[in-house]
Amino acid sequence: MLRAIAYGSEYNVAHPPRPTDVKVPWEPVWAAKVRVKSVATTLLGLPAMEAPMGQEAVPAGEPAPRPAEEKAKKPSALDILRGVIGK
């Protein structure tokens, strides 16, 4: 199983805005904090539901490839990791 997490920026908002004069008391009515995070999870070694990268789907009217030919074309999970890492 492969999991990737990416953290982004944070955005804080309050109403009414903070006054420019520091001597004036500031009592916000509401405040919100937005944090950006992205998560992706995938299972390695399972066949893809679509055509693998670099291969095209078989057009209609053409015979589908035989399973032996199809197995020979599919990259293994190790080949995919080598492609991601670049080694």
Phi, psi and omega in degrees: 000134180243131181229135178233137179232132178235129178256137181248207185279173178235140183230123180249134180226141176218151177231134353288160180300157180296132178292151180287331178277120184289342181281340179281128179294143181243117178236094181292145177281317177212158177217147179223145177234127180245124177244133182261126180215140179233135181231135176226136179227138178216153175264125180276144176091354177270146179294143180284153179279336179252179178293137179299159180300139180089353179241147178259151175292153181287122179295156180296143178096345178260147180292143179289147179294149179289153183303323180295319178292322182294320179296322182293332183276333185285130177284151178279169179299325179293320177296321179295316179295322177297323178292323180289316182285329179092022179238000000 
